[in-house]
Amino acid sequence: MGGKAENFPLDNSRYNDYIHRMNPLARSHRPAAPLEDQLFVAILKAADSLAQEGDQLMKAAGLTATQYNVLRILRGAEPEGLPCRGIGERMISRDPDMTRLLDRLEKNSLITRERQEEDRRVIKTRITPEGLKLLKRLDQPVHDLHRKQFRHMTAARVKQLAELLMEVGKRESN
């Protein structure tokens, strides 16, 4: 490259694609994505937007959304508690490192873990009174957030959306 400029062709394919997408006339000539594809992307975008707002609320309380989910699961399992596998089966989003997640919650005194006498392989996890207090403090702010997130929709539309999403969740896996 010594003082002489080399002549390389300019790769502007991304620029051309961007200009093409920004031109309404160009877009009208491209076939629309199948409705199922559009729906899938719309659901992911909506879920991400809703989750980001929830993440901010949890962060202010010193939790991640996943930690909050575990605490809610354990509150529902009181007083028996759950083994690690039972928590994982109830999670909204799977966490590949459940042990480390539980370690952090235990370190913050929000849960306890105890090896069972009848089967030493099983470790039961329970929420602590401190964990219950934290959830109680979060119950109303979480409810308020959810109401705010859907306030632009009528109650009937919210109910319809809930029913449709439940139906999507019950589909058979192929």
Number of C-alpha atoms within 10 A of each C-alpha: 5 5 5 6 7 8 6 6 6 6 8 9 9 9 10 11 10 11 12 14 14 11 10 10 10 11 12 10 8 10 7 10 9 8 9 9 10 11 12 10 12 12 12 11 12 10 11 12 13 15 13 12 13 18 17 14 18 19 11 9 14 13 17 17 19 18 17 20 17 23 24 16 21 24 18 13 16 13 10 13 22 21 18 16 12 15 20 18 10 13 14 12 11 12 12 9 9 15 10 11 15 20 14 14 19 18 10 12 14 21 23 18 18 13 13 12 9 7 8 9 10 16 18 18 23 24 27 18 12 13 23 17 12 17 18 11 12 16 11 11 14 15 11 11 15 14 12 10 14 13 11 10 12 10 11 9 12 14 12 12 13 12 12 12 12 11 10 10 9 9 8 6 4 3
